[in-house]
Amino acid sequence: MALSKNDIEKIVGSGNVLDDPETLQRYAHDQSFVQPRTPDMVVFVKTVEQIQELVKLANTTRTPVIPYSSGKNLRGATIPDHGGIIVNMSRMNKIIEVDEENLFAVIEPGVTYQQLQDALLQKRLRIMVPFGVFPDRSVLSSYLERDPVLAAPSFEDGNALIMDTELVLPNGELFRTGNWASGGRPGAPNGPIRNTIYRLWTGAQGTLGIMTKMVVQVSFVPVDRRIFFIPFSTLADAVEPMRRIQRREIGTECFLLNRFNLAALFAQDWSVPAEVPVAAVTSEDFDSLRRQLPAWTLIVVINGPARRTQEKIAYEVAALREVCDIMNVELREALPNVPGAEHVIASELLRPWSILKKFNYRGSVHDLTFKTPLSNVPRVAAVVVDLAQQHGYPERDLGMYLLPLERSRAMHVEIDLHCPASECAERATVKNLWLAASTELANAGAYFDRPYGVWAPLMYNRAAHYTQMLKKLKAEIDPNNILNPGKLCFT
């Protein structure tokens, strides 16, 4: 027996439960290749207590509950595989606290990157943001989904960004970590205690609990910075210079873009779409930049702290020049044919969503996003290039973004495939290429750490013991299998 609309309205109030066909259809799909499925209802909540009551009620009727924050997950994570109710938390959008002394912020699920960054910048603070994230994406969901931030190369600035957490368990009980677990509050004498138990819910796609608050690390805006561009003719040429730069811990942000993505970033006649997919838009600026830009460009950002600003910048710049001299690569502070490129990048460090202009190329973007060792990057890229040629997909239309993690301990890799959003032969070709590349990349050493859709069996079938333990855990804390059933290995 499914939940009735009347029962839910008693919890959240009339007008907050939608079941009209038009609304349900909007929540039935996203721009991904995941099979659409219509929910039974969409429920807007505003308090933790409402979520608790909904989850308890759903247990009595075995009704699936799918957590939803901003709707900017493009890979099917909130499509209701088994129907049920979408719990939309976008109205829970309070920045509860910003602690300027202990450098953290307490946020609700509906708080967006743009909202939080704008608030922090007024205090000369910033939150670390992933490259290519939507400005209205939920910070809480993004961090839970392991979107790596641009500062991920740095141990200090790009990791351990989640502190205390609060969530509703599958039985409706409230669970807290860190200071909250012992009845304290963020900002208690020890500050928000970092712990590892919250990692149980990162990447879980709402299958093990619904996170309702998060304490996130913030940092000071750098007093000064230097931005450098290092061009390369091939991806293989960039591997060793990147490794040496990272092992010497030079810079905070460091990332590599191919000419497609760099041209999309700088194209002035494209705008960042509010929603995707979009209608394709031709761009003379993009076409011109793609012809002129280097095949690959490594961007290195050296930031200066409040104390000894120029001293720190100077010795890192000297170390960077030394690496480039040894490797016989060119170090630039500007990009030819792109006036003011350094100023654009400086802006992107705080609001890195201009790369989303890439959706204008064909309308939708289907990424292959994974982790792999730095030494393996040329191999996995070659796999995609070879498969693209086999499927008749132009190599020049591949967008690529590479981000070192923890001083190149591993690499985050995103490879984009572009096609129209509507069903057509071109879209079918890209879908077949995407599916084939997913399998071949897994065989070549790519690790899909955010296992959406078909990536889930690719990863879980290779980790039988881990998968078995996860299923036991799911059965223990969610015996009625109501939280986002069908995702990960919980099929």
N, C-alpha and C positions, 0 to 999 in steps of 0.2 A: 504494500500500500504506500503510495507516494504522499508526500506532504501536501496538505491543502493550502491554497492561497490564503484562506481565512486564518488558518493556524499561524502562518508566518506573519501576517499583518498584525496579529495580536502582539508580536514581539517587536517588529520594526515600524509599525504604524501604516495606515492606509496611504496609498500613493507611492510607497517604496518597494512594491512588488510588481514587476512587469511581466506579463505573459502574452503580449500581443505578438503576432507573427513577425512584424517588421523588426521589433527589438530582438526577438529570439534569433532571427536570421543573422543579425549583426554579430552575435556572440557565437555563431555556429562554425565560423571559419576565420582564418587569417590569410596572409599572403603566401603561406607555406604550402607544401604538397600534402599536408596531413588531411586525411579524409574528414570532411565536415560532419558535424553532429549537432543537432539542435538541443539546447537545454530545455528543461520544463519551465523554469522561471529564472528571472534575474532579480536578485534581492540587494538593495542598497542599505548598508549598515553605517552607523555613526559611532557606535561604542563597542568596547570589548565585551561588555555584558550581553549585548545583542548577539554577537558572534557565539558566545558560550551557549546561550539559550538555543540558537539555531542548530548548533552541532549536537546538543543533547537531544533535541527534537528529531533531528535527522537519524540519530541512532535508533530511535524507536520504530522508524519506518524503513530503515535500511536505504535511505535516500542519499545518493552521491552529492557531495558538497565540493565545489571547485572554487578555491580562493582566486580572487582577481583584484589587481590593484590599479594599474594604469592602462592595461590592454596593449602595451607596447612590446610584448613578447611575440616575435614573428615566426616562431617555430612550432606552434601547436600546443604549447604547454597548458593553455587554458581552454582548449577545445574539450567539451565534456564527452569523453569517449563512451560513457554509459548514461548519458542524459543527466538529470538531476538539476540542482540549483546552483547558479553562479552567485557567489557572495562577493559583491562589488564593494571594495573598501576605499574607493577613490575619494569619498567624502570624509574619510578619516585622514585629514591632511594638515594636522597641526605640527608645527615645530615646537615641541613642548619646552625645550630648554637649549640654550647655547651657553656652555661653560667656557669662558675665555681664559680662565686660569688653568684648568685641567685639559683643555683642548678636546672637547667632545660636544656632540649635539644629540639630543633625544628626539626621535622623529616617529611619526605614524606611517602606515603603509602608503597613504595617498600623497605624501610629500614628494615632489618631483625634483629632479636635478636643478632645473632652472630656478625653482622656488627657493631651494635651500642655498644654492650658490649665490643668488642675489642677496639673500639675507645675511650670509656670512661675509660677503665682500664689504658690506657696510661696516663691519667690525675688523676689516683688514685680515680676514680669515678666508680659507677656502676648503672645499671638500675635493678629494681626488675623484676624477671623473673618467669613465671609460671612453675610448676613442670611438666615435660613431654612434653614441647613445642618443636617443631622442631626448630633447629638452624636457618633455613632459613624461618621461619614464620614471617610475617609482624608484627612488634611491634604495629603499629597503629591499624590494624585489630584485633589483639589479645586483646588489651586493650578495643576496642569497643565491642568485643564479650564477655567481662567480664571474661576472663580467670583469675582466682585468682592467685596472685603471692605467692611464698613461704613465704613471709613476711606478708601475710594476717592476721595472728594472731595479729600483732601489729597495733595499731591505727595510729602511727606516720609514720611507714615505709611501710605499706602494703595497704594503702587506699589513696583516693584523688590523684591518680597518673596522672590523666588527668588534664591539665590546660587549656590554650587557645586552640581553635580549629578553623579550616577553612574548609568549605564544600561548595559543589555545590548543590543548592536546585533542586527539580524536574523540575522547570521552567528554569533552567540554570543560575539563579542569584547566586552570591557569597555571602555567609553569614559567619560572624565571631563572635566568642564569646570572652569574657574577654576583655583585652586591645585592641585587634583587632577590637572589636565591636565599639569602640569610636575613631577609627582612629589611635590608638597608636600601639605599637609593643611590643612583649615579651621583658621583661627587662626594661620597662619604670619604672618610680620612684616607683610605687607600685609593680613591679614585675608582673608575669603572674597571673591575678586575677582569683582565683578559683570561679566557678559559677556552678549552677546546670542545666542550660538550655541545656548543652551538653548531659545530660543524656537522652534526647529525642532520641538521635541517638545511644546510647549504646544498643547493643543487637537487633538493628532494621534490621540487615542483609541487609543493603543498600536499604531499602524500602522507606526511608524518606529523603535521601540525600546521596551524595558521599563525604566522608571526604577526603580532599586533603592535609591537614597539621595538625599536632598535636604537642602541647607542652607537654612534659612528664617530670615528676619529676625524678631527679636523686639524688643519695646520695653518701657520702664518703664510700670507702671501709673500713671496720672495721680494726682498728690497730691490734687487737688480738681477739681471740675467743676461746671458749671451747665448745666441742661437746659431748653430752651425749646420751646413748642408754638405754631405759627402756623396758625390755621384759615383755610380758604378755601371759598367756595361752589362754585367751578368749578375745573377743572384749568387753564384758561387764565389765571385770576387768579393762580396760583402761579408762572407762568413767569418774569415779570420780577423779582419779589422774590427768587426763587431765584438768578437770574442775578446780581443785584447783591450778594447775600450771598456767593456763591462768588467773584466777581471781586475782592472785598475780602478774600478768604481768611479768612473768619470761621468759626471752629469746625473741628473735626476730622471728626466724623461729622455728616452732614446727609442726610436721606432723607424721602421723601414717601409717605404711605399714604392710600389711600381708606378710607371708613368700614367697608367689608367687612373688609379686612385688619386695621384697627385694632381692630375689635370682636372678631375672632378672636384677636388677640394678648392682649387683656385678659379674655376670657371665662374665668371661674373654674371653671365646671363642665365644661370640656373639658380633656383632658390631652394631652401630646405623645405621639403614637403611636411605639412602638418599631419597628414595621414598617408598611409601606403596600403595598397599600390596606388600609382598615379598614372596619368596619361603620359606617354613618352613625349619629350620636348627636344627638338634639335638644338644644337649649340655650336655656333662657329668658334666661340672662344675655347670650348672643350676640345674640338677637333684640332685647332691650331696648337694648343698647349700639348696635346698628345703627340703631335709630330715633333715638337721642339724639346721637350723635357728629357732628361736622362732616363735610361731604361729603369734604373733603380736609384732612389735617393734615401740615404740615411740621415735622419734629423736627430741632432744631439743638443740637449738643452742643459746649460750649466747655470744653476741658481745660486744666488748669494743670500745668506742668512742675515739676520739683523746685526750680528756682531762680526767684525772683520770681513765685511762683505767683499770688498775688492781683493783682499788677500786670498780668500778661498777661491774666488773666480779665477784669479791669476794663476794659481798653481794647477787648477784643473785644466785651464786652457793650455798651459805649457805641457801638461801630460798628454792632452789630446793632440797637440801639434807633434809631439814626439812620436806617438803611435802612427800618425798619418805619414810622417817622414820615413819611419822604418818600413811601413807597408807600401810606400810610394803611391799614396792616394792623395787626391786634391781636397783640401779643406776650404770651404767657402763660407762667407757670412751673408751671401745673397744668392738668389737664383737668377740666371740669365733669362730674359724675356718675361720675368714675373716681378715687376717693381713692387717693393714693399712686402716681399714674401715673408721676411722675418717678422713683420708686424702682424701678418695674418696668423702665423704660427703662434705668436705670443698670445693672441686672443683665443686661439683654439685650445691652449693649455688650460684655460678656465672654462670654456664652453666649446668642447670639441665635437660639435655636431654638423659642421659644414660638409663633412664627407658624405652626409646623407643626401646631398645633391646628386649622388650617383644613381639614385632611384629614377631620376629624370631620363636616364639613358634609354631604358627599354620599358620601364614601368614597375617592374618587380625585381628583387635581388634575392638569390638563393645561395646562401653561404655554406662553405665547408670550413668549420671552425674546430680547431683541435690543438693539442699540445704535442711537441716532439722535441728531441734533442737538437741543439743548434747544428751539429754535424750532419743531421739527417734532413735538414731543410731542403737542400737542392734536390735530394732524391724524391721527397714527397711532392715537391713542386713539379718535377719532371713527370711524375705519375699523372697529375692532372693535365698537364700540357699534352702528353701523349694521348690520353683519353679524349681530350677536346678535339684533337686532330682526327681521331677515329670517328667521332660523332659529328664532324663537320662544324664544330663550334670554333669561331676565330680566336686564336691565341691572344690577339691584340685586345680582345674584349674581356679578358680575365682581369679582375681587380685583385690585388694582393696587398696585404698588410701584415707585417711581422713585428712582434713585440717581445723583447727579451724579458724573462721572468727571473727575479732574484739574481741579478748579475749573470745572466745567461745560463743559469742552472738548467733551464728549459726555455722553449720558445712557444709563444702563442701565435698561431697562424690562422689567418682568415683569407680564404680564396672565394671570390664572388663570381657567380654566374648570372647573367642578365637575360631576361626574356619578358614578353608581354604578360599581363596578369590574366587575360582571357584565354580560354582554351583554343589552341591552334597548333599547327605542326611545329612551330618554333618552340613553343612551351613544352610540347611533348618531347622534343629532342633534348632540351635542357633538363627536364625531369629524368630522362633515361641516363644522361651524362652524370647528373648529381647522384643518382642511385649507384651507378657503376663506380664512380669516384669514391663514394663513401666506403664501399667494400674494399676497393684496392688500396685506399689510404690506410685503413685499419690493418691490412696485411703488410703494409710498408712501414709500420711503426708509428702511425698517428693514433693518438689517444683522445677520443671524444669525451672530455670530462664533463660536458653538459649533454647527456644522452637523450636528446629529443627524438621522438618518432623512431625511424629505422635505425638510428644510431644506438638505441638502447640494446637491442639484441646483439648488435655487433660487439658491444663492450661486455655485457653481462654474460654472454656465452663463452667469453674468454676468461671468466673469473667465477668458476662454479662455486667455490667455497664462500667467497664474498657474497655472491648472489643468494646462496642458501641462508646465510646469516641475516641478510637484509629482509628476506621474506619472513623469517622467524620473528624479527623485530617488528615488522609490520603487523603480523598476526597477533603479537602480544599487545601492542599499544593501539591498534585499530582493528579489533577482531571482527567488526561488521563491515570493514573495507569501504568506508564511506568517503574518505578523503581522496579526491581526485583519482578514482580507481582507473586502472589501465595504463598508467604512466610508469616509466622506468622498467623495472623487472616485475612489477605487480600486475601482470596481465591476467 
